[in-house]
Amino acid sequence: MNKNRGLRLFSLLFLLLIVAGCTARHTFTALVFDKKEPVGEIRGVSHTDEPFDLADLRGRYVLIFFGYTFCPDVCPTTLLEVGGALGALEQGGVPVAESVSAVFVTVDPERDTPDRMAQYIGAFHPGIIGVVVDPSQLEAVKSSYGVYAAKSDVSQTSAAGYLMDHTAAIYVIDREGNLAALFSNDTPADVMAADMKALIGR
């Protein structure tokens, strides 16, 4: 009798350990914000030459990265990781089309037309939306996100004429339009996907 009771107790403890292991808290790599702070508006023209309004993406998580298509290194590598994260989420069973979007906002509207943006982002992931904000509104958008961007003259060494020094963080916006987290631009795709999956499941 005592032996059976001991076996039942052992089985119960074993089951509790399994459940505890399955529900362990995720350790975030991203900087996650507990305080709800609404983000600034972003309106412009998408890479499909249609009106874009960030508010239209409410109800899903949004990854936002500010950069430009002439960027020689940081932008393409970052967008590769963002695209890889979206792909990893899809493979992990997350319905990306309904739950996550990624937005690439150019800080160089002088050269980045919707057509050029379309050609550029096509190399990364179909879920990424390229956005060109009108130059008259871009400064306000950058200010609201704390984004720095300035021309750097390279006309003596490059046919590009100038490059853009710019903030390279990846902003994560939650379903209600609040800043949820920040990724560094060098966050690997699998790490980003794991963090995003945990945020979506909150």
ROSE-4610 file (N, C-alpha, C; in Angstrom, 1 decimal, always signed):
// ROSE-4610
residu = [M/M/M/N/N/N/K/K/K/N/N/N/R/R/R/G/G/G/L/L/L/R/R/R/L/L/L/F/F/F/S/S/S/L/L/L/L/L/L/F/F/F/L/L/L/L/L/L/L/L/L/I/I/I/V/V/V/A/A/A/G/G/G/C/C/C/T/T/T/A/A/A/R/R/R/H/H/H/T/T/T/F/F/F/T/T/T/A/A/A/L/L/L/V/V/V/F/F/F/D/D/D/K/K/K/K/K/K/E/E/E/P/P/P/V/V/V/G/G/G/E/E/E/I/I/I/R/R/R/G/G/G/V/V/V/S/S/S/H/H/H/T/T/T/D/D/D/E/E/E/P/P/P/F/F/F/D/D/D/L/L/L/A/A/A/D/D/D/L/L/L/R/R/R/G/G/G/R/R/R/Y/Y/Y/V/V/V/L/L/L/I/I/I/F/F/F/F/F/F/G/G/G/Y/Y/Y/T/T/T/F/F/F/C/C/C/P/P/P/D/D/D/V/V/V/C/C/C/P/P/P/T/T/T/T/T/T/L/L/L/L/L/L/E/E/E/V/V/V/G/G/G/G/G/G/A/A/A/L/L/L/G/G/G/A/A/A/L/L/L/E/E/E/Q/Q/Q/G/G/G/G/G/G/V/V/V/P/P/P/V/V/V/A/A/A/E/E/E/S/S/S/V/V/V/S/S/S/A/A/A/V/V/V/F/F/F/V/V/V/T/T/T/V/V/V/D/D/D/P/P/P/E/E/E/R/R/R/D/D/D/T/T/T/P/P/P/D/D/D/R/R/R/M/M/M/A/A/A/Q/Q/Q/Y/Y/Y/I/I/I/G/G/G/A/A/A/F/F/F/H/H/H/P/P/P/G/G/G/I/I/I/I/I/I/G/G/G/V/V/V/V/V/V/V/V/V/D/D/D/P/P/P/S/S/S/Q/Q/Q/L/L/L/E/E/E/A/A/A/V/V/V/K/K/K/S/S/S/S/S/S/Y/Y/Y/G/G/G/V/V/V/Y/Y/Y/A/A/A/A/A/A/K/K/K/S/S/S/D/D/D/V/V/V/S/S/S/Q/Q/Q/T/T/T/S/S/S/A/A/A/A/A/A/G/G/G/Y/Y/Y/L/L/L/M/M/M/D/D/D/H/H/H/T/T/T/A/A/A/A/A/A/I/I/I/Y/Y/Y/V/V/V/I/I/I/D/D/D/R/R/R/E/E/E/G/G/G/N/N/N/L/L/L/A/A/A/A/A/A/L/L/L/F/F/F/S/S/S/N/N/N/D/D/D/T/T/T/P/P/P/A/A/A/D/D/D/V/V/V/M/M/M/A/A/A/A/A/A/D/D/D/M/M/M/K/K/K/A/A/A/L/L/L/I/I/I/G/G/G/R/R/R]
num = [1/1/1/2/2/2/3/3/3/4/4/4/5/5/5/6/6/6/7/7/7/8/8/8/9/9/9/10/10/10/11/11/11/12/12/12/13/13/13/14/14/14/15/15/15/16/16/16/17/17/17/18/18/18/19/19/19/20/20/20/21/21/21/22/22/22/23/23/23/24/24/24/25/25/25/26/26/26/27/27/27/28/28/28/29/29/29/30/30/30/31/31/31/32/32/32/33/33/33/34/34/34/35/35/35/36/36/36/37/37/37/38/38/38/39/39/39/40/40/40/41/41/41/42/42/42/43/43/43/44/44/44/45/45/45/46/46/46/47/47/47/48/48/48/49/49/49/50/50/50/51/51/51/52/52/52/53/53/53/54/54/54/55/55/55/56/56/56/57/57/57/58/58/58/59/59/59/60/60/60/61/61/61/62/62/62/63/63/63/64/64/64/65/65/65/66/66/66/67/67/67/68/68/68/69/69/69/70/70/70/71/71/71/72/72/72/73/73/73/74/74/74/75/75/75/76/76/76/77/77/77/78/78/78/79/79/79/80/80/80/81/81/81/82/82/82/83/83/83/84/84/84/85/85/85/86/86/86/87/87/87/88/88/88/89/89/89/90/90/90/91/91/91/92/92/92/93/93/93/94/94/94/95/95/95/96/96/96/97/97/97/98/98/98/99/99/99/100/100/100/101/101/101/102/102/102/103/103/103/104/104/104/105/105/105/106/106/106/107/107/107/108/108/108/109/109/109/110/110/110/111/111/111/112/112/112/113/113/113/114/114/114/115/115/115/116/116/116/117/117/117/118/118/118/119/119/119/120/120/120/121/121/121/122/122/122/123/123/123/124/124/124/125/125/125/126/126/126/127/127/127/128/128/128/129/129/129/130/130/130/131/131/131/132/132/132/133/133/133/134/134/134/135/135/135/136/136/136/137/137/137/138/138/138/139/139/139/140/140/140/141/141/141/142/142/142/143/143/143/144/144/144/145/145/145/146/146/146/147/147/147/148/148/148/149/149/149/150/150/150/151/151/151/152/152/152/153/153/153/154/154/154/155/155/155/156/156/156/157/157/157/158/158/158/159/159/159/160/160/160/161/161/161/162/162/162/163/163/163/164/164/164/165/165/165/166/166/166/167/167/167/168/168/168/169/169/169/170/170/170/171/171/171/172/172/172/173/173/173/174/174/174/175/175/175/176/176/176/177/177/177/178/178/178/179/179/179/180/180/180/181/181/181/182/182/182/183/183/183/184/184/184/185/185/185/186/186/186/187/187/187/188/188/188/189/189/189/190/190/190/191/191/191/192/192/192/193/193/193/194/194/194/195/195/195/196/196/196/197/197/197/198/198/198/199/199/199/200/200/200/201/201/201/202/202/202]
x = [+0.8/+0.0/+0.9/+1.9/+2.8/+3.6/+4.0/+4.8/+4.0/+2.7/+1.9/+1.7/+1.5/+1.4/+2.7/+3.8/+5.1/+5.3/+4.8/+4.9/+4.1/+2.8/+1.9/+2.5/+3.1/+3.7/+4.9/+5.7/+6.8/+6.4/+5.3/+4.8/+4.2/+3.6/+3.0/+4.2/+5.2/+6.3/+7.0/+7.2/+7.8/+7.0/+5.7/+4.8/+4.9/+5.0/+5.1/+6.5/+7.5/+8.8/+8.7/+8.0/+7.9/+7.1/+6.0/+5.2/+6.0/+6.8/+7.6/+8.6/+9.2/+10.2/+9.6/+8.3/+7.7/+7.2/+7.1/+6.5/+7.6/+8.9/+10.0/+9.9/+10.2/+10.2/+11.3/+10.9/+11.9/+12.8/+14.1/+15.1/+15.3/+14.9/+15.0/+16.4/+16.8/+18.0/+17.7/+16.5/+16.1/+15.9/+15.9/+15.6/+14.1/+13.4/+11.9/+11.4/+10.4/+9.9/+8.5/+8.4/+7.2/+6.2/+6.7/+5.8/+5.3/+4.0/+3.4/+3.6/+4.4/+4.6/+4.2/+3.2/+2.8/+4.0/+4.1/+5.1/+4.5/+5.4/+5.0/+4.4/+3.6/+3.0/+4.0/+3.8/+4.6/+3.6/+3.7/+2.8/+3.7/+3.4/+4.2/+3.7/+4.6/+4.3/+5.0/+4.3/+5.0/+5.8/+6.5/+7.3/+6.4/+5.1/+4.1/+3.4/+4.0/+3.5/+2.0/+1.7/+0.4/+0.6/-0.5/-0.3/-0.1/+0.8/+1.2/+0.9/+0.3/+0.0/+0.3/+1.2/+1.6/+0.4/-0.5/-1.7/-2.6/-2.4/-3.2/-2.7/-1.5/-1.0/-1.3/-2.1/-2.5/-3.2/-3.0/-3.5/-2.4/-1.2/-0.1/+1.2/+2.2/+3.5/+4.2/+5.0/+5.7/+7.2/+8.0/+9.5/+9.8/+10.4/+10.7/+12.2/+12.7/+14.2/+14.3/+15.1/+15.4/+16.7/+16.8/+18.0/+17.8/+18.6/+18.5/+19.1/+18.7/+19.1/+20.6/+21.2/+22.6/+23.6/+23.0/+23.8/+24.7/+26.0/+26.9/+27.0/+26.5/+26.8/+25.7/+25.5/+24.5/+23.1/+22.6/+21.2/+20.9/+21.7/+21.5/+21.6/+22.6/+22.8/+21.7/+21.2/+20.1/+18.9/+18.6/+17.4/+17.4/+18.6/+18.7/+18.3/+18.7/+18.4/+16.9/+16.3/+14.9/+14.1/+14.5/+13.8/+14.0/+15.2/+15.4/+14.5/+14.3/+13.5/+12.0/+11.6/+10.2/+10.0/+11.1/+11.0/+11.0/+11.9/+11.9/+10.6/+10.0/+8.6/+7.6/+7.7/+6.8/+7.0/+8.3/+8.6/+8.2/+8.2/+7.8/+6.3/+5.5/+4.1/+3.4/+4.1/+3.5/+2.9/+1.7/+1.0/+1.5/+2.7/+3.3/+2.5/+1.8/+1.0/-0.1/-0.6/-1.6/-1.1/+0.1/+0.5/+1.8/+2.6/+3.9/+4.1/+4.5/+4.9/+6.3/+7.0/+8.3/+8.3/+8.8/+8.8/+10.2/+10.6/+11.9/+11.6/+12.0/+11.7/+13.1/+13.0/+14.3/+14.5/+15.8/+16.2/+16.9/+16.7/+17.3/+16.3/+15.2/+14.1/+14.5/+15.7/+16.2/+16.5/+17.0/+17.4/+16.5/+15.9/+15.1/+13.6/+13.3/+12.0/+11.2/+9.9/+9.2/+9.7/+10.0/+10.5/+11.8/+12.7/+14.0/+13.9/+13.0/+12.7/+12.2/+11.3/+10.7/+11.8/+12.7/+13.8/+14.7/+14.9/+15.9/+15.3/+14.1/+13.6/+13.2/+13.0/+12.7/+13.7/+14.9/+15.9/+15.9/+15.0/+15.0/+13.8/+12.6/+11.5/+10.2/+9.2/+8.0/+7.2/+7.5/+6.7/+7.3/+8.4/+8.9/+8.3/+7.9/+7.3/+8.3/+8.6/+9.5/+8.6/+9.1/+8.3/+9.1/+8.6/+9.2/+8.3/+8.9/+8.2/+8.5/+7.5/+7.8/+8.9/+9.9/+10.9/+10.4/+9.3/+8.8/+8.3/+8.0/+7.6/+8.6/+9.7/+10.7/+11.4/+11.7/+12.4/+11.5/+10.2/+9.3/+9.3/+9.3/+9.3/+10.6/+11.7/+13.0/+13.0/+12.5/+12.6/+11.7/+10.6/+9.7/+10.2/+11.1/+11.7/+13.2/+13.6/+15.0/+16.0/+15.7/+16.6/+17.5/+18.8/+19.7/+20.1/+20.1/+20.5/+21.1/+22.2/+22.9/+23.8/+23.9/+24.7/+26.2/+27.0/+28.4/+29.0/+29.7/+30.2/+31.3/+31.1/+32.2/+32.4/+32.1/+32.2/+33.6/+34.6/+36.0/+36.4/+35.7/+36.1/+35.0/+33.8/+32.7/+31.8/+31.3/+30.3/+28.9/+28.7/+27.5/+27.3/+28.4/+28.3/+28.3/+27.3/+27.2/+26.7/+27.0/+26.4/+25.6/+24.8/+24.0/+24.5/+25.0/+25.2/+23.8/+23.5/+22.1/+22.0/+21.0/+20.7/+20.3/+20.8/+20.6/+19.8/+19.1/+18.3/+17.0/+16.5/+15.3/+14.2/+13.2/+12.1/+11.0/+10.5/+9.4/+8.2/+7.1/+5.9/+4.8/+4.1/+3.1/+1.8/+0.8/-0.5/-1.3/-1.0/-1.7/-1.0/+0.2/+0.9/+1.9/+2.3/+3.3/+4.7/+5.7/+7.1/+7.2/+7.5/+7.5/+9.0/+9.9/+11.2/+12.2/+13.5/+14.5/+15.5/+15.8/+16.9/+18.1/+19.3/+20.4/+20.4/+21.1/+21.0/+21.7/+22.6/+23.3/+22.7/+21.5/+20.8/+20.6/+21.0/+20.8/+19.4/+19.0/+17.6/+17.0/+17.7/+17.0/+16.8/+17.6/+17.4/+16.3/+16.2/+15.1/+13.8/+13.8/+12.6/+12.1/+13.0/+12.7/+12.1/+12.7/+12.1/+10.8/+10.6/+9.3/+8.2/+8.6/+7.6/+7.1/+8.1/+7.7/+6.9/+7.2/+6.4/+4.9/+4.8/+3.5/+2.7/+3.3/+2.6/+2.3/+2.7/+2.4/+0.9]
y = [-1.2/+0.0/+1.2/+1.3/+2.4/+2.5/+1.4/+1.3/+2.0/+1.6/+2.2/+3.7/+4.1/+5.5/+6.3/+5.7/+6.3/+6.4/+5.4/+5.4/+6.5/+6.6/+7.7/+9.1/+9.2/+10.5/+10.8/+9.8/+10.0/+10.4/+9.7/+10.0/+11.4/+11.9/+13.3/+14.3/+14.0/+15.0/+15.0/+13.9/+13.8/+14.6/+14.5/+15.2/+16.7/+17.1/+18.5/+19.1/+18.3/+18.7/+18.9/+18.0/+18.1/+19.4/+19.6/+20.8/+22.1/+22.1/+23.2/+23.5/+22.4/+22.6/+23.1/+22.8/+23.2/+24.7/+25.2/+26.5/+27.5/+27.1/+28.0/+29.3/+30.4/+31.7/+31.9/+32.5/+32.8/+33.9/+33.7/+34.8/+35.6/+36.9/+37.7/+38.2/+38.2/+38.9/+40.4/+40.6/+42.0/+42.8/+44.1/+45.0/+45.1/+44.5/+44.5/+45.5/+46.3/+47.4/+46.9/+47.1/+46.7/+47.9/+49.1/+50.3/+50.5/+50.7/+50.9/+52.4/+52.5/+53.8/+53.8/+54.6/+54.6/+55.1/+54.5/+55.0/+56.1/+56.8/+57.8/+57.2/+58.1/+57.7/+57.6/+56.7/+56.6/+56.4/+57.4/+57.4/+57.7/+57.1/+57.3/+56.5/+56.1/+55.3/+53.9/+52.8/+51.5/+51.2/+50.1/+49.7/+49.2/+49.0/+48.7/+49.9/+51.1/+52.4/+52.7/+52.1/+52.4/+53.1/+53.8/+54.6/+53.6/+54.0/+53.2/+54.0/+53.3/+53.9/+52.9/+53.1/+52.1/+51.7/+52.6/+52.3/+51.2/+51.0/+49.9/+48.5/+48.5/+47.2/+46.9/+47.7/+47.4/+46.0/+45.3/+43.9/+42.9/+43.3/+42.4/+43.1/+42.3/+42.8/+43.3/+44.4/+45.0/+45.2/+44.7/+45.0/+46.2/+47.3/+48.4/+48.7/+48.9/+49.2/+50.4/+51.3/+52.5/+52.3/+52.5/+52.4/+52.9/+52.4/+52.9/+51.9/+51.9/+50.9/+51.0/+52.1/+52.3/+51.9/+51.5/+51.1/+49.9/+50.0/+48.9/+47.7/+47.8/+46.6/+46.4/+47.4/+47.2/+46.8/+47.6/+47.4/+46.0/+45.6/+44.3/+43.1/+43.2/+42.1/+42.1/+43.3/+43.4/+42.8/+43.2/+42.8/+41.3/+40.7/+39.3/+38.6/+39.1/+38.5/+38.7/+39.9/+40.1/+39.1/+39.0/+38.0/+36.6/+36.3/+34.9/+34.7/+35.7/+35.5/+35.3/+36.0/+35.8/+34.4/+33.9/+32.5/+31.5/+31.8/+30.8/+30.8/+31.9/+31.9/+31.1/+31.3/+30.5/+29.0/+28.6/+27.2/+26.7/+27.6/+27.2/+27.2/+27.4/+27.4/+28.7/+29.8/+31.1/+31.6/+32.0/+32.5/+33.9/+34.1/+35.4/+36.4/+35.9/+36.8/+37.5/+36.9/+37.4/+38.1/+37.8/+38.2/+39.0/+39.0/+39.8/+40.5/+41.7/+42.5/+43.0/+43.3/+44.0/+45.2/+46.3/+47.6/+48.1/+48.4/+49.0/+50.5/+51.4/+52.9/+53.5/+54.1/+54.7/+56.0/+56.3/+57.6/+58.4/+57.8/+58.5/+58.6/+59.3/+59.4/+60.1/+60.8/+61.5/+60.5/+59.3/+58.3/+57.1/+56.8/+55.6/+55.8/+55.6/+55.6/+54.3/+54.3/+53.0/+51.9/+52.3/+51.2/+50.7/+51.5/+51.0/+50.2/+50.7/+49.9/+48.5/+48.4/+47.1/+46.2/+46.7/+45.9/+45.4/+46.3/+46.0/+45.0/+45.2/+44.3/+43.0/+42.9/+41.6/+40.5/+40.9/+39.9/+39.3/+39.8/+39.4/+38.5/+39.1/+38.3/+39.0/+38.3/+38.9/+39.6/+39.3/+40.0/+41.3/+41.8/+43.1/+44.1/+45.2/+46.3/+47.5/+47.9/+49.1/+50.4/+51.4/+52.6/+53.8/+54.7/+56.0/+57.1/+57.8/+58.9/+60.2/+61.0/+62.3/+63.1/+63.7/+64.4/+65.4/+66.0/+67.1/+66.5/+65.2/+64.5/+63.6/+63.3/+62.4/+62.8/+64.1/+64.5/+64.3/+64.5/+64.3/+62.8/+61.9/+60.5/+60.1/+60.5/+60.2/+60.7/+61.9/+62.4/+61.6/+61.1/+60.4/+59.0/+58.5/+57.2/+57.3/+58.5/+58.7/+58.3/+58.4/+57.9/+59.1/+58.8/+59.7/+59.3/+60.2/+59.9/+61.2/+61.1/+62.3/+61.8/+62.6/+62.3/+62.4/+61.5/+61.4/+61.5/+62.5/+62.7/+61.7/+60.9/+60.0/+60.2/+61.4/+61.6/+61.5/+61.6/+61.5/+60.0/+59.1/+57.7/+56.8/+57.3/+56.4/+57.1/+56.3/+56.9/+57.1/+56.6/+56.8/+58.2/+58.9/+60.3/+60.6/+59.9/+60.0/+58.8/+58.5/+57.4/+58.1/+57.3/+57.8/+57.2/+58.0/+57.5/+57.4/+56.3/+56.2/+55.2/+55.4/+54.5/+53.1/+52.1/+50.7/+49.8/+50.3/+49.4/+48.9/+47.8/+47.2/+47.4/+48.2/+48.5/+47.4/+47.0/+46.0/+46.7/+46.8/+47.4/+46.4/+46.5/+45.5/+45.7/+44.9/+44.9/+46.2/+46.9/+48.1/+49.4/+49.2/+50.3/+50.9/+50.1/+50.5/+49.9/+50.7/+50.1/+49.0/+47.8/+46.6/+46.2/+46.4/+45.9/+46.5/+46.4/+46.8/+45.7/+45.4/+44.5/+45.3/+44.8/+45.3/+44.8/+45.5/+45.2/+43.9/+43.4/+42.2/+41.0/+41.1/+39.9/+38.9/+37.6/+36.5/+36.2/+35.7/+35.4/+34.5/+33.4/+32.4/+33.0/+33.9/+34.5/+35.5/+36.3/+37.2/+36.5/+35.4/+34.6/+34.1/+33.6/+33.1/+34.1/+35.3/+36.5/+36.9/+36.9/+37.3/+36.3/+35.1/+34.0/+34.2/+34.5/+34.7/+35.9/+37.0/+38.2/+38.0/+37.3/+37.0/+36.2/+35.3/+34.3/+34.9/+36.2/+36.8/+37.0]
z = [+0.0/+0.0/+0.0/+0.9/+1.0/-0.2/-0.8/-2.0/-3.2/-3.3/-4.4/-4.2/-3.0/-2.7/-3.1/-2.8/-3.1/-4.6/-5.4/-6.8/-7.4/-6.8/-7.3/-7.1/-5.9/-5.5/-6.5/-6.7/-7.6/-9.0/-9.5/-10.8/-10.9/-9.8/-9.8/-9.8/-9.1/-9.0/-10.4/-11.0/-12.4/-13.4/-13.3/-14.2/-14.0/-12.7/-12.4/-12.9/-12.9/-13.4/-14.9/-15.6/-17.1/-17.4/-16.7/-17.0/-16.7/-15.6/-15.3/-16.4/-16.9/-18.0/-19.2/-19.5/-20.7/-20.6/-19.4/-19.3/-18.7/-18.9/-18.4/-19.1/-18.4/-19.0/-20.0/-21.1/-22.2/-21.8/-22.0/-21.8/-23.0/-23.0/-24.2/-24.5/-25.7/-26.2/-26.4/-27.0/-27.2/-25.9/-26.0/-24.9/-24.9/-23.9/-23.9/-22.9/-23.4/-22.5/-21.9/-20.6/-19.9/-20.0/-20.0/-20.0/-21.4/-21.6/-22.9/-23.3/-24.4/-25.0/-26.5/-26.9/-28.3/-29.2/-30.4/-31.3/-32.2/-32.9/-33.8/-35.1/-35.8/-37.0/-38.1/-39.0/-40.2/-41.4/-42.2/-43.4/-44.6/-45.7/-46.9/-48.1/-49.0/-50.1/-50.0/-50.2/-50.1/-51.4/-51.3/-52.5/-53.7/-53.4/-54.4/-55.0/-54.6/-55.0/-54.5/-53.3/-52.7/-51.4/-51.0/-49.7/-48.5/-47.6/-46.5/-45.2/-44.2/-42.9/-41.9/-41.0/-40.0/-39.2/-38.9/-38.1/-38.8/-40.1/-40.7/-40.3/-39.7/-39.3/-37.8/-37.2/-35.8/-35.8/-34.7/-34.6/-34.8/-35.2/-35.5/-34.9/-34.7/-34.4/-35.6/-35.5/-36.6/-36.3/-37.1/-37.0/-38.0/-37.4/-38.2/-38.2/-39.4/-39.6/-40.5/-40.1/-40.9/-41.6/-42.9/-43.7/-45.1/-46.0/-47.4/-48.3/-49.6/-50.5/-51.0/-50.9/-51.3/-50.2/-49.0/-47.9/-48.2/-48.0/-48.5/-47.6/-46.3/-45.5/-44.4/-43.5/-42.4/-42.8/-43.8/-44.2/-44.8/-45.8/-46.4/-45.4/-44.6/-43.6/-42.6/-42.2/-41.2/-41.8/-43.0/-43.7/-44.0/-44.2/-44.3/-43.0/-41.9/-40.6/-40.3/-40.7/-40.5/-41.3/-42.6/-43.5/-43.0/-42.5/-41.9/-40.7/-39.9/-38.7/-39.1/-40.1/-40.6/-41.1/-41.9/-42.4/-41.3/-40.3/-39.1/-38.4/-38.2/-37.6/-38.4/-39.7/-40.5/-40.4/-40.4/-40.2/-38.8/-37.9/-36.5/-36.3/-37.3/-37.2/-36.9/-36.9/-36.6/-37.9/-37.9/-39.2/-39.4/-40.0/-40.2/-40.9/-42.0/-42.8/-42.0/-40.9/-40.1/-38.8/-38.4/-37.0/-37.0/-38.0/-38.0/-39.4/-39.3/-40.5/-40.3/-41.3/-41.2/-42.2/-41.7/-42.5/-42.6/-43.8/-44.1/-44.5/-43.7/-44.0/-44.5/-45.7/-46.2/-45.5/-45.2/-44.7/-45.8/-47.0/-48.2/-49.4/-49.1/-50.1/-51.4/-51.3/-52.5/-53.6/-53.2/-54.2/-54.2/-53.0/-52.9/-53.3/-54.6/-55.1/-54.7/-54.8/-54.6/-55.5/-56.8/-57.7/-57.3/-56.8/-56.4/-55.1/-54.2/-53.0/-53.3/-54.3/-54.7/-55.2/-56.1/-56.6/-55.4/-54.5/-53.4/-52.4/-51.9/-50.8/-51.4/-52.7/-53.3/-53.0/-52.6/-52.4/-51.0/-50.1/-48.7/-48.3/-48.2/-47.8/-48.3/-48.8/-49.3/-48.3/-47.0/-45.9/-45.5/-46.1/-45.8/-46.7/-46.1/-46.8/-46.9/-48.1/-48.2/-48.2/-47.4/-47.3/-47.6/-48.4/-48.7/-48.1/-47.1/-46.4/-47.1/-47.3/-47.9/-47.2/-47.8/-47.1/-46.2/-46.4/-45.5/-44.2/-44.2/-43.0/-42.3/-43.1/-42.6/-41.3/-41.2/-40.0/-38.7/-38.9/-37.7/-37.4/-38.4/-38.2/-37.5/-38.0/-37.4/-35.9/-35.7/-34.3/-33.4/-33.8/-32.9/-32.6/-33.4/-33.1/-32.6/-32.5/-32.0/-33.0/-34.3/-35.4/-35.9/-35.9/-36.5/-37.9/-38.8/-40.2/-40.8/-41.4/-42.0/-43.2/-44.2/-45.4/-45.0/-45.6/-45.5/-46.9/-47.2/-48.6/-48.9/-50.0/-50.4/-51.9/-52.4/-53.8/-54.4/-53.5/-53.9/-54.1/-53.5/-53.6/-54.1/-54.3/-54.7/-55.7/-56.7/-57.6/-57.0/-55.8/-55.1/-54.6/-54.5/-54.2/-52.7/-52.0/-50.6/-50.0/-48.7/-47.9/-46.8/-46.1/-45.0/-43.7/-42.8/-41.4/-40.7/-40.1/-39.5/-38.4/-37.6/-36.5/-37.1/-36.5/-37.1/-36.2/-35.2/-34.4/-35.1/-34.6/-35.1/-34.1/-34.4/-33.5/-33.6/-32.4/-32.4/-31.9/-32.7/-32.3/-32.0/-30.9/-30.5/-31.2/-30.9/-31.6/-31.4/-30.3/-30.0/-30.5/-31.1/-31.6/-30.6/-29.6/-28.6/-28.9/-28.5/-28.6/-27.6/-28.2/-27.3/-27.0/-28.0/-27.8/-28.9/-28.6/-29.6/-29.8/-31.0/-31.4/-31.9/-31.6/-32.3/-33.7/-34.6/-36.0/-36.3/-35.4/-35.7/-35.0/-34.6/-33.9/-34.9/-34.7/-35.6/-35.8/-37.0/-37.4/-36.4/-36.0/-35.1/-33.7/-33.2/-31.9/-32.0/-33.1/-33.3/-33.4/-34.1/-34.2/-32.9/-32.1/-30.7/-29.9/-29.9/-29.1/-29.6/-30.9/-31.5/-31.2/-31.2/-30.9/-29.4/-28.5/-27.1/-26.9/-27.7/-27.6/-28.1/-29.2/-29.8/-28.9/-28.1/-27.3/-25.9/-25.7/-24.4/-24.1]
